[in-house]
């Protein structure tokens, strides 16, 4: 139990948090002030708040979460803590160039190590373990892409091996469609428990946390945040929100650079012992494939398989029920792309999370004003477990006056914004084209 001796009240149920582990923090009531307000209780917001108090315990830090911590996008991902930042490494080699690409990937490796260290330091029970992550090719064209990708990592001096068919069959004997794979060092974890553990650690260090407190508007001239029950005046503000940044008034054109995309996921029924024997997968590494519109999957400890994909534009940061009903239940059938012996599994549960994406695939750690009082951190493009935690640390240390924001990777090219009318028309068409170009007939 993460909060021994405290009464646990009702909370939503998710695959990662089937029963509540903590009680809700109070909602903000009336007007209040603080030195630093953090909007968003996901991994980036929690890391920023926690590292601020670690660096400067006397700071008055308030964190505002629209719902319950652990039940938003950060707590609903697949729990693959792997190294990756920005577009594919071979594209980074061309621009911004080899030196930046090397430093950026090295940073992402350090981000994975930081996450593991933080879990250990804060004694967070989130089932973290070393398992690795494979990016696999399901088509000949994707196999050639992975060959080029592995060569780029080798040219930069990184050990990211390219696995051939024989090596793959030794681990995944049922995966006849997989041509080759590249293997990344990675850890798997329970993201819901990670969020709850970071919340506990932040509370213990004096962060004031308010849940069920949605920020609707920001007054930039005064640093005032508007919520349903009043206002929060802050000397400095961090917007640690991903796909939901568009729901906050007062941020102006900046909101246009982050595109809200929903990713769908499902878990299957538990596999039988015979099914597990056929597919192998005893190492339990995470998988994702190299198509433009890829699937991601991992085995769970109870014998079920998590699979995700089916990306859709989330107009107004929402997904209607009809679209959700069409998208998520199809995912278990897509397991047959990876494991032909599993063609007809049913889904035990389906859900979706909201991602923040950018046109150039680089995340955002950016000051919103010349005085660097207001910041946005987010837009992880689906690779945010380790990056969000590392970015929160970097921003906290800079705001505490200890060090400057690292130039790599946070001086990465900033994505241009698009008018909302253009996004609403063009992005669904673009995602539809990606789905079409990624189709494989089973």
C-alpha positions in Angstrom: 0.0 0.0 0.0 1.4 3.4 -1.0 -0.4 5.4 1.7 -0.5 3.1 4.8 -3.0 4.2 7.4 -5.1 6.4 5.1 -8.5 5.6 3.9 -8.7 4.9 0.1 -11.7 6.2 -1.7 -13.3 5.2 -5.0 -11.3 5.8 -8.2 -11.6 4.7 -11.8 -10.4 1.2 -12.7 -7.8 0.7 -15.4 -5.6 -2.2 -16.6 -2.7 -0.7 -14.6 -4.7 0.3 -11.5 -7.6 -2.2 -11.2 -8.2 -0.9 -7.6 -7.4 2.4 -6.0 -4.0 2.8 -4.3 -4.5 6.3 -2.9 -7.1 8.8 -2.0 -7.8 11.8 -4.2 -6.1 15.1 -3.3 -8.5 17.9 -2.7 -9.7 20.1 -5.5 -8.6 23.8 -5.4 -11.2 25.9 -3.6 -11.4 29.7 -3.8 -8.5 32.0 -4.7 -4.9 31.1 -3.8 -1.3 32.0 -4.6 1.9 30.1 -5.0 5.5 30.7 -6.2 5.4 28.0 -9.0 2.2 26.5 -10.4 2.4 23.3 -12.5 -0.5 22.5 -14.7 -0.7 18.8 -15.3 -0.2 15.8 -13.0 1.4 13.4 -15.6 5.0 12.3 -15.5 6.4 15.6 -16.7 4.4 17.7 -14.1 5.1 15.3 -11.3 8.8 15.1 -12.1 9.1 18.9 -12.3 7.3 19.4 -9.0 9.3 16.7 -7.3 12.7 17.9 -8.6 11.9 21.5 -7.7 11.3 20.5 -4.0 14.4 18.3 -4.1 16.5 21.3 -5.4 14.9 24.0 -3.3 12.7 22.7 -0.4 11.5 26.1 0.6 9.8 26.8 -2.8 6.0 26.9 -2.6 5.0 24.6 -5.5 1.4 23.8 -6.4 0.4 21.1 -8.9 -3.0 21.2 -10.6 -4.4 18.1 -12.2 -7.6 18.1 -14.2 -8.6 14.6 -13.2 -7.0 11.9 -11.0 -3.2 11.4 -11.1 -2.4 8.0 -12.6 -5.6 7.8 -14.7 -4.6 10.2 -17.5 -2.4 9.6 -20.5 0.8 9.1 -18.4 -0.9 6.4 -16.4 -2.4 4.6 -19.4 0.6 4.1 -21.7 2.1 0.7 -22.4 4.8 1.2 -19.8 7.8 0.8 -22.1 10.6 3.0 -20.8 13.0 3.1 -23.7 15.5 5.5 -25.3 14.2 7.6 -28.1 13.8 11.4 -28.7 12.8 13.1 -31.9 12.5 11.6 -35.4 14.2 8.4 -36.6 18.0 8.5 -36.0 18.8 8.3 -39.7 16.8 11.5 -40.3 18.6 13.2 -37.4 21.9 12.3 -39.0 20.9 14.5 -42.0 19.4 17.3 -39.9 20.3 18.6 -37.3 23.4 16.4 -38.0 25.5 13.6 -36.5 26.8 15.5 -33.4 23.3 16.5 -32.3 21.9 13.0 -33.1 24.6 11.4 -31.0 24.0 13.7 -28.1 20.3 13.3 -28.3 20.3 9.5 -28.2 22.9 9.6 -25.4 20.5 11.9 -23.5 17.6 9.5 -23.9 19.8 6.6 -22.6 20.5 8.7 -19.5 16.8 9.5 -19.2 16.0 5.8 -18.9 18.7 5.5 -16.2 17.3 8.5 -14.4 13.9 7.0 -14.3 15.2 3.8 -12.8 17.2 5.8 -10.2 14.2 7.8 -9.3 12.1 4.7 -8.9 14.7 3.3 -6.5 15.3 6.5 -4.6 11.6 7.1 -4.0 10.9 3.4 -3.3 8.2 3.3 -6.0 6.5 -0.1 -6.5 5.8 0.0 -10.2 7.0 -3.5 -11.3 10.0 -2.0 -13.2 12.3 -4.6 -14.7 14.8 -4.8 -17.5 13.4 -6.5 -20.6 14.5 -4.6 -23.7 12.5 -3.4 -26.6 12.5 -4.6 -30.2 11.5 -2.6 -33.3 10.5 -5.2 -35.8 10.0 -5.2 -39.6 6.8 -6.9 -40.9 7.5 -6.0 -44.5 10.5 -6.1 -46.8 10.6 -2.3 -47.1 10.5 -2.0 -43.3 13.4 -4.5 -43.1 15.5 -2.2 -45.3 14.6 0.7 -43.2 15.8 -1.1 -40.0 19.1 -2.0 -41.8 19.7 1.7 -42.5 18.7 2.6 -38.9 21.0 0.1 -37.3 23.8 1.3 -39.6 23.2 4.9 -38.4 23.4 3.8 -34.7 26.7 2.0 -35.5 28.1 5.0 -37.2 27.4 7.0 -34.1 29.1 4.4 -31.9 26.0 3.0 -30.2 25.3 -0.7 -29.6 21.9 -1.2 -31.1 22.2 -4.6 -32.8 20.3 -5.7 -35.9 18.7 -9.1 -35.3 18.3 -11.5 -38.2 15.5 -14.0 -38.7 17.3 -16.9 -36.9 17.8 -14.8 -33.8 14.2 -13.7 -33.8 12.8 -17.2 -34.2 14.9 -18.4 -31.3 13.0 -15.9 -29.1 9.7 -15.7 -31.0 9.2 -19.0 -32.8 5.7 -18.1 -34.0 6.8 -14.8 -35.6 7.2 -16.0 -39.2 6.3 -12.6 -40.6 9.1 -10.6 -38.8 12.0 -10.1 -41.2 14.5 -8.5 -38.8 14.6 -6.3 -35.7 16.7 -3.8 -33.9 17.1 -4.2 -30.1 17.1 -1.3 -27.7 17.9 -1.3 -24.0 14.7 -0.7 -22.2 12.8 -1.3 -19.0 9.1 -2.2 -18.6 7.0 -0.9 -15.8 3.4 -0.2 -14.6 2.9 3.5 -15.5 -0.2 3.9 -13.3 1.8 2.9 -10.2 4.7 5.0 -11.3 2.5 8.1 -11.4 1.0 7.3 -8.0 4.5 6.7 -6.5 5.7 10.1 -7.9 2.6 11.7 -6.4 3.4 10.2 -3.0 7.0 11.4 -3.2 6.0 14.9 -4.2 3.5 15.1 -1.3 6.1 13.9 1.2 8.4 16.7 0.1 5.7 19.4 0.5 4.2 19.9 -3.0 0.6 21.0 -2.7 -1.4 18.8 -5.1 -4.9 19.6 -6.2 -6.8 17.0 -8.2 -10.0 17.4 -10.2 -8.9 21.0 -10.8 -9.0 21.8 -14.5 -7.4 25.0 -15.7 -9.6 26.7 -18.3 -7.8 30.0 -18.9 -4.4 31.6 -18.3 -3.9 35.4 -17.9 -0.4 35.9 -19.1 -0.1 39.5 -17.9 -0.6 38.5 -14.3 0.3 34.8 -14.2 -3.2 33.9 -13.1 -4.7 30.5 -13.7 -8.5 30.2 -13.8 -10.2 27.1 -12.5 -13.9 26.4 -11.8 -13.8 27.5 -8.2 -11.5 30.5 -8.4 -8.0 31.6 -9.4 -4.4 30.6 -8.7 -1.9 33.4 -8.9 1.7 32.3 -9.5 5.0 34.0 -10.0 6.0 31.2 -12.5 3.9 28.6 -14.3 4.8 25.3 -16.0 2.3 23.9 -18.5 3.2 20.2 -18.3 0.4 19.1 -20.6 0.6 17.0 -23.7 -2.3 16.6 -26.1 -4.6 18.7 -23.8 -2.7 22.0 -24.3 -5.4 23.2 -26.7 -8.0 23.2 -24.0 -6.5 26.1 -22.2 -7.5 29.6 -23.3 -4.9 32.4 -23.2 -1.9 30.6 -24.7 -2.5 32.1 -28.1 -1.0 30.7 -31.3 1.4 28.5 -29.3 -1.3 25.9 -28.9 -1.2 25.2 -32.7 2.2 23.6 -32.6 0.9 20.6 -30.6 -1.4 18.2 -32.3 -3.8 16.0 -30.2 -3.8 12.4 -31.3 -5.5 9.5 -29.6 -3.8 6.2 -29.3 -6.0 3.1 -28.7 -5.0 0.1 -26.7 -6.5 -3.3 -25.6 -5.5 -6.3 -23.5 -6.4 -9.8 -24.5 -7.7 -12.6 -22.3 -5.0 -14.5 -20.6 -3.1 -16.8 -22.9 -3.2 -20.5 -22.2 -0.1 -22.4 -21.4 -0.2 -24.0 -24.8 -0.5 -20.6 -26.5 2.4 -19.2 -24.5 4.5 -22.3 -25.5 3.8 -21.7 -29.2 4.7 -17.9 -29.3 7.7 -18.1 -26.9 8.4 -14.5 -25.9 9.9 -15.7 -22.6 12.2 -12.7 -22.4 9.1 -10.5 -22.2 10.6 -7.6 -24.2 8.4 -4.8 -25.6 7.7 -4.8 -29.3 6.7 -2.2 -31.9 7.0 -2.3 -35.6 8.5 -0.1 -38.2 5.5 0.8 -40.3 4.4 4.5 -40.3 1.2 3.6 -38.4 2.7 1.0 -36.1 1.4 -1.3 -33.4 3.1 -1.6 -30.0 2.7 -4.6 -27.6 4.1 -6.3 -24.5 3.2 -9.3 -22.4 1.7 -8.8 -19.0 2.6 -10.7 -15.9 -0.9 -12.3 -15.7 -0.6 -13.9 -19.2 -2.5 -11.3 -21.1 -1.0 -9.3 -24.0 -1.3 -5.5 -24.4 -1.5 -4.2 -27.9 -2.0 -0.6 -29.1 -2.2 1.5 -32.2 -5.1 2.8 -34.3 -4.1 6.5 -34.0 -6.8 9.1 -34.7 -7.0 12.9 -34.6 -8.7 14.0 -31.4 -10.7 17.0 -32.4 -11.1 19.4 -29.5 -8.9 16.9 -27.5 -11.8 14.4 -27.5 -12.6 11.1 -29.2 -16.3 10.3 -29.8 -17.7 7.0 -28.6 -18.4 5.7 -32.1 -14.8 6.1 -33.2 -13.6 4.5 -30.0 -15.9 1.6 -30.5 -14.6 1.1 -34.1 -10.9 1.4 -33.3 -9.9 -0.4 -30.1 -11.8 -3.8 -30.4 -9.9 -4.5 -33.6 -6.5 -4.5 -31.9 -6.4 -8.1 -30.6 -6.9 -9.3 -34.2 -3.8 -7.5 -35.2 -1.7 -9.7 -33.0 -1.8 -12.2 -35.9 0.6 -9.9 -37.7 3.2 -10.7 -35.1 2.0 -14.2 -33.9 0.0 -16.1 -36.5 -1.2 -18.6 -34.0 -3.2 -15.9 -32.2 -5.8 -14.8 -34.8 -9.0 -14.7 -32.8 -8.3 -13.4 -29.2 -11.0 -11.3 -27.5 -10.3 -8.1 -25.7 -10.6 -8.0 -21.9 -10.4 -4.2 -21.8 -10.0 -1.3 -24.3 -9.1 2.3 -23.7 -7.4 5.3 -25.3 -5.0 8.0 -24.3 -4.3 11.4 -25.7 -0.9 12.1 -27.1 0.7 15.4 -28.0 2.5 15.3 -31.3 4.5 17.8 -33.4 4.9 18.0 -37.2 8.7 17.4 -36.9 8.5 14.8 -34.1 10.6 16.8 -31.6 9.2 17.4 -28.1 8.8 20.8 -26.5 10.6 22.3 -23.6 10.1 26.0 -24.3 9.7 29.3 -22.5 6.5 31.1 -23.5 7.8 34.6 -22.6 11.0 36.6 -22.8 11.4 36.6 -19.0 11.2 32.8 -18.9 8.5 32.9 -16.2 6.1 30.6 -18.1 7.1 27.3 -19.7 5.6 24.5 -21.7 6.9 20.9 -21.5 5.3 18.1 -23.5 4.6 16.8 -27.0 6.5 13.5 -26.5 5.2 12.1 -29.8 4.4 8.8 -28.0 7.9 8.3 -26.4 7.4 10.1 -23.1 8.0 7.8 -20.1 11.7 8.5 -19.7 11.8 11.8 -21.6 9.1 13.4 -19.5 10.8 12.6 -16.3 14.2 13.9 -17.5 12.7 17.0 -18.9 11.0 17.7 -15.6 14.3 17.4 -13.8 16.0 19.7 -16.3 13.4 22.4 -16.1 13.2 22.2 -12.3 17.0 22.6 -12.0 16.9 25.6 -14.3 14.0 27.2 -12.5 15.8 26.7 -9.2 18.8 28.5 -10.6 21.1 25.6 -10.5 21.9 24.9 -14.2 20.7 26.0 -17.6 18.4 24.0 -19.7 20.6 21.5 -21.6 20.9 22.5 -25.2 20.6 18.9 -26.4 18.0 17.8 -26.9 15.9 20.8 -25.8 17.4 23.2 -28.4 15.9 20.9 -31.0 14.1 22.4 -34.0 10.7 23.8 -32.9 7.7 22.7 -34.9 5.7 25.3 -36.7 2.0 25.7 -35.8 -0.9 25.3 -38.1 -4.3 27.1 -38.0 -6.9 24.9 -36.3 -9.1 24.8 -39.4 -6.2 23.4 -41.4 -5.4 20.8 -38.7 -9.1 19.7 -38.5 -9.2 19.1 -42.2 -5.7 17.9 -43.0 -4.6 15.8 -40.0 -7.4 13.2 -40.3 -6.6 12.8 -44.0 -2.9 12.4 -43.3 -3.5 9.8 -40.5 -5.9 8.0 -42.9 -3.1 7.9 -45.6 -0.7 6.5 -43.0 -3.1 3.8 -42.0 -3.6 2.9 -45.7 0.2 2.8 -46.4 0.7 0.6 -43.3 -1.9 -2.0 -44.2 -0.9 -5.6 -44.2 -3.2 -8.4 -45.4 -3.2 -11.3 -42.9 
